[in-house]
Amino acid sequence: MLRPGDGKSWINGRTLEDYFPRSAHRKMVMAPLEVAEAATTYDLRVRVHGGGVSGQAGAVRHGIARALVEADPEMRIPLKRQGFLTRDARIVERKKAGLHKARKAPQFSKR
């Protein structure tokens, strides 16, 4: 949720620094706000679950970018140019019948 405020960020009820201790993840999350020059204009409340820490940081970045476009449609072009509005479509490949995993085949025995 994006609300006018003074730049406070809460993710799953914890501050940004507590939830993402690595600075690279924090930079990734705050990147859309820096592009929009709105880092101190909005307060953030985010709920995210599933995946790993890096995937969650990417998902939060995507959600913030979409919320910024909803708040100000003119932000669409710079955010799109930076790639913040593109969803990461990579998913786990399904397991196939006759294989141990998605691609791992049983050990081959010649005799």
N, C-alpha and C positions, 0 to 999 in steps of 0.2 A: 504494500500500500504506500503510495506516494502522497505526502501531505506537505503543504507549505510549512516551513519551519526554519531551523538554524543548522541543519546538517547532521543531526543525530541518526545513527543507523542501528537497528535492532534486527537480529536474525534468530528466529526461533526463541525469542525471549532473552537472548544474550547480545551483548554489544558486538560490533563488527570485529574488534580486536580479540575478544574472547573466542568467538566462533571460528574465525580464520586467523590463527596465530602467525602464519607465514605471510610476509609482506607481499609476496608475488600474488597470492590469492586476494589479498585486500586491494591491491592495485587493479587486478582484473575486475573485481566487483565495482570499484569506483570509476572505472574508465568511461562508461557512458555519461556519468554526471560531469566528468571533466571535459568531455567533448562538447556537451551541451552548456558548459560553463555554469552549472547549477549545483555545484558541490555543497554550497552553504545555503541554498535556496529551499531545499526539500528535506523533510525527515522521512526515513525509510522504516517500514515494518515488513519483514519478509518471513514467510514460512516455506521451508524447503525440506524435502526428505528423499531418501533413496540415493543410490550411487555412491561415489567416493567424494572426498573433499574437493578435488579439482573439478569434478563434474558438477558438484553443487555450486561452486563458484561461477562456473560458466552458465549454469541455469539461472542464478541470481542476476548475473550481468544481462542475460537475455530478457529477463522479466523487467528489470529496471529500464532497459532501453525501450521496451514496448510501452511501459507506463509513461515514459517521457514523451513518446510520440502521441499517446492519447491526450496528455496534458497540453502539448504544443505540437500540432501537426507539421510545423515548419522544421522541426528537429529531425524529421524522417530522413532527409537527404544526407546530412552529415553522419548520422548514426548508421545508415545503410552503407555509406561509403567505407566506414571503418569495419563493417561486417558484424555489428552488434545485433542486427535484426535477423540474421540468418541462423536458423535452428541447426544444431549439430545432429544429423540424422543417423549417426552410427549406433547400431544396436547389436546385441549378442546374436551370433549366428546360431540357428537351431541345430539340435542333434539329429543326425540321420540314422535310419535303421541300418543295422549291420556294422556300425562304427562305434567306437568307445565314446568319442566326443563328436564335435561338429565335423572335424576332418581327420582325427586320429584313428587309423585303421588297426585291426588286430595284427599281431606279429605274424609275418609271413614265414611259413615253413615249407621248404622245397620237398622234403620227404617226410 
